[in-house]
Amino acid sequence: MTVYRKALLFTKGLIYESKNGYINAAKQFDQNDVSVDVTGHVFMVTGANSGIGKEVTKELASRGGEVHMVCRSLERANAARDEIVKATKNEKIFVHIVDLSNIRSVGEFAKSFSESHGRLDTLVNNAGEMVADWRLTETENLEVNFATNSMSHFVLTESLLPLMEKSERPRVVNVTSSGMLLQCLNPKCFSKEKPNNFEAIIAYAQCKRQLTVLTEHWAEKHSSVHFSCMHPGWVDTPAAKRGLGDFYEKMSHKFRTPAQGADTVVWLCLAEKVLSIPSGSYFQDRKVSMKHLPLATTKESKRDRSEFLKCMKN
Ligand SMILES: NC(=O)c1ccc[n+]([C@@H]2O[C@H](COP(=O)([O-])OP(=O)(O)OC[C@H]3O[C@@H](n4cnc5c(N)ncnc54)[C@H](OP(=O)(O)O)[C@@H]3O)[C@@H](O)[C@H]2O)c1
């Protein structure tokens, strides 16, 4: 089954997720969708100093938005902020330093942001990476891929929702990955035991499946907020270069630019028509896409889903 899923995902990737996939899809895009002024709107983007997150921040800033960049390195965050302010002439770009793999500090940051800011309209859970070696975080003893890609965004979103729900039409956009199509949800959301056959790509794909399931869960629970998740395609970024190894070496000429990868995130943040698409949907290139490959048996049972949600909450 894994071989079948990988073969199908690779073929789908070549056609739809590559640079050519973007160029073909973009022929159908309506640029009026994103020709909006968002002065006064408040956005938060995690992993905003690089790749897709940086492009998203720049696009939101260029339309007048106030953007809060959540990054782990002050130096990289300030360099990206300077570049964005220079390009957009928008000074309302703010840096917050949080290592998302440290869950306690994510919770503390969300609490202090909620106490000191009266408004947050849109949250983009973008930060993520594939850490090659199995290790536990020092603070909470969580497997590091799980802490960075899943638990951090769970805690950040849950903690910020009360503030966001005060806004008129709040949105949460989760950057997942088509890699999740390889994985069925594992209800035991994490383990402290090192598996015999640890594969970073599987750990990463499981996290992205978790974020997709969380998107659906939040959509059911919070009807006043619009939730979406998306796959950016194969995008030439530091995370892709570090995480994909040989695949990146052989295929990078087919990878999209960060701006192309960011396009659907920007559209999900800005387009009016997004709000009439059911909350909880998964997107690729501005279109609702399937959350499971045909015949791939990756759909979780209700029981597994509720066990997973219990595991996240505990
Ligand atoms: N590139 C692709 O082909 C592809 C495909 C599918 C999905 N995605 C997803 O797209 C999202 C953005 O990635 P990207 O491709 O744009 O890569 P990128 O340019 O390397 O950006 C990743 C961002 O996440 C930040 N980050 C990673 N771990 C963090 C932590 N512990 N605390 C705080 N920030 C952290 C990075 O910070 P530093 O700069 O400090 O490292 C960086 O700002 C990720 O969720 C990724 O999984 C990418």
The ligand as an SDF file (V2000), in Angstrom:
LIG
                    3D

 48 52  0  0  0  0  0  0  0  0999 V2000
    8.7650   23.6610    0.3440 N   0  0  0  0  0  0  0  0  0  0  0  0
    7.9280   22.6990    0.0260 C   0  0  0  0  0  0  0  0  0  0  0  0
    8.0750   22.0120   -1.0140 O   0  0  0  0  0  0  0  0  0  0  0  0
    6.7590   22.4000    0.9220 C   0  0  0  0  0  0  0  0  0  0  0  0
    5.8400   21.4100    0.5160 C   0  0  0  0  0  0  0  0  0  0  0  0
    4.7660   21.1390    1.3440 C   0  0  0  0  0  0  0  0  0  0  0  0
    4.5960   21.8370    2.5160 C   0  0  0  0  0  0  0  0  0  0  0  0
    5.5070   22.7830    2.8930 N   0  0  0  0  0  0  0  0  0  0  0  0
    5.2840   23.4900    4.1670 C   0  0  0  0  0  0  0  0  0  0  0  0
    5.4070   24.8700    3.9750 O   0  0  0  0  0  0  0  0  0  0  0  0
    5.6870   25.4910    5.2180 C   0  0  0  0  0  0  0  0  0  0  0  0
    6.7560   26.5590    5.0340 C   0  0  0  0  0  0  0  0  0  0  0  0
    7.9740   25.9450    4.7060 O   0  0  0  0  0  0  0  0  0  0  0  0
    8.9330   26.4810    3.5530 P   0  0  0  0  0  0  0  0  0  0  0  0
    8.9700   25.4320    2.5090 O   0  0  0  0  0  0  0  0  0  0  0  0
    8.5760   27.8680    3.2030 O   0  0  0  0  0  0  0  0  0  0  0  0
   10.3630   26.3950    4.2790 O   0  0  0  0  0  0  0  0  0  0  0  0
   11.3250   27.5160    4.9050 P   0  0  0  0  0  0  0  0  0  0  0  0
   11.6050   28.5810    3.9210 O   0  0  0  0  0  0  0  0  0  0  0  0
   12.4770   26.7930    5.4780 O   0  0  0  0  0  0  0  0  0  0  0  0
   10.4170   28.1200    6.0620 O   0  0  0  0  0  0  0  0  0  0  0  0
   10.0790   27.4000    7.2230 C   0  0  0  0  0  0  0  0  0  0  0  0
    9.8490   28.4080    8.3160 C   0  0  0  0  0  0  0  0  0  0  0  0
    9.4820   27.7060    9.5210 O   0  0  0  0  0  0  0  0  0  0  0  0
   10.3310   28.1790   10.5620 C   0  0  0  0  0  0  0  0  0  0  0  0
   10.4890   27.2060   11.6270 N   0  0  0  0  0  0  0  0  0  0  0  0
   10.8920   25.9100   11.5340 C   0  0  0  0  0  0  0  0  0  0  0  0
   10.9750   25.3620   12.7610 N   0  0  0  0  0  0  0  0  0  0  0  0
   10.6160   26.3470   13.6450 C   0  0  0  0  0  0  0  0  0  0  0  0
   10.5260   26.4100   15.0490 C   0  0  0  0  0  0  0  0  0  0  0  0
   10.8350   25.3670   15.8230 N   0  0  0  0  0  0  0  0  0  0  0  0
   10.1260   27.5660   15.6330 N   0  0  0  0  0  0  0  0  0  0  0  0
    9.8270   28.6550   14.8600 C   0  0  0  0  0  0  0  0  0  0  0  0
    9.9060   28.6530   13.5250 N   0  0  0  0  0  0  0  0  0  0  0  0
   10.3050   27.5100   12.9220 C   0  0  0  0  0  0  0  0  0  0  0  0
   11.6640   28.4480    9.8660 C   0  0  0  0  0  0  0  0  0  0  0  0
   12.5120   29.2300   10.6650 O   0  0  0  0  0  0  0  0  0  0  0  0
   14.0950   29.3080   10.3630 P   0  0  0  0  0  0  0  0  0  0  0  0
   14.2620   30.1870    9.1660 O   0  0  0  0  0  0  0  0  0  0  0  0
   14.6220   29.8970   11.6160 O   0  0  0  0  0  0  0  0  0  0  0  0
   14.5660   27.9030   10.1000 O   0  0  0  0  0  0  0  0  0  0  0  0
   11.1480   29.1730    8.6390 C   0  0  0  0  0  0  0  0  0  0  0  0
   10.8220   30.4980    8.9380 O   0  0  0  0  0  0  0  0  0  0  0  0
    6.0890   24.3740    6.1660 C   0  0  0  0  0  0  0  0  0  0  0  0
    5.0040   24.0790    7.0300 O   0  0  0  0  0  0  0  0  0  0  0  0
    6.3250   23.1940    5.2410 C   0  0  0  0  0  0  0  0  0  0  0  0
    6.0890   21.9690    5.8790 O   0  0  0  0  0  0  0  0  0  0  0  0
    6.5820   23.0880    2.1150 C   0  0  0  0  0  0  0  0  0  0  0  0
  1  2  1  0
  2  3  2  0
  2  4  1  0
  4  5  1  0
  4 48  2  0
  5  6  2  0
  6  7  1  0
  7  8  2  0
  8  9  1  0
  8 48  1  0
  9 10  1  0
  9 46  1  0
 10 11  1  0
 11 12  1  0
 11 44  1  0
 12 13  1  0
 13 14  1  0
 14 15  2  0
 14 16  1  0
 14 17  1  0
 17 18  1  0
 18 19  2  0
 18 20  1  0
 18 21  1  0
 21 22  1  0
 22 23  1  0
 23 24  1  0
 23 42  1  0
 24 25  1  0
 25 26  1  0
 25 36  1  0
 26 27  1  0
 26 35  1  0
 27 28  2  0
 28 29  1  0
 29 30  1  0
 29 35  2  0
 30 31  1  0
 30 32  2  0
 32 33  1  0
 33 34  2  0
 34 35  1  0
 36 37  1  0
 36 42  1  0
 37 38  1  0
 38 39  2  0
 38 40  1  0
 38 41  1  0
 42 43  1  0
 44 45  1  0
 44 46  1  0
 46 47  1  0
M  CHG  2   8   1  16  -1
M  END
$$$$
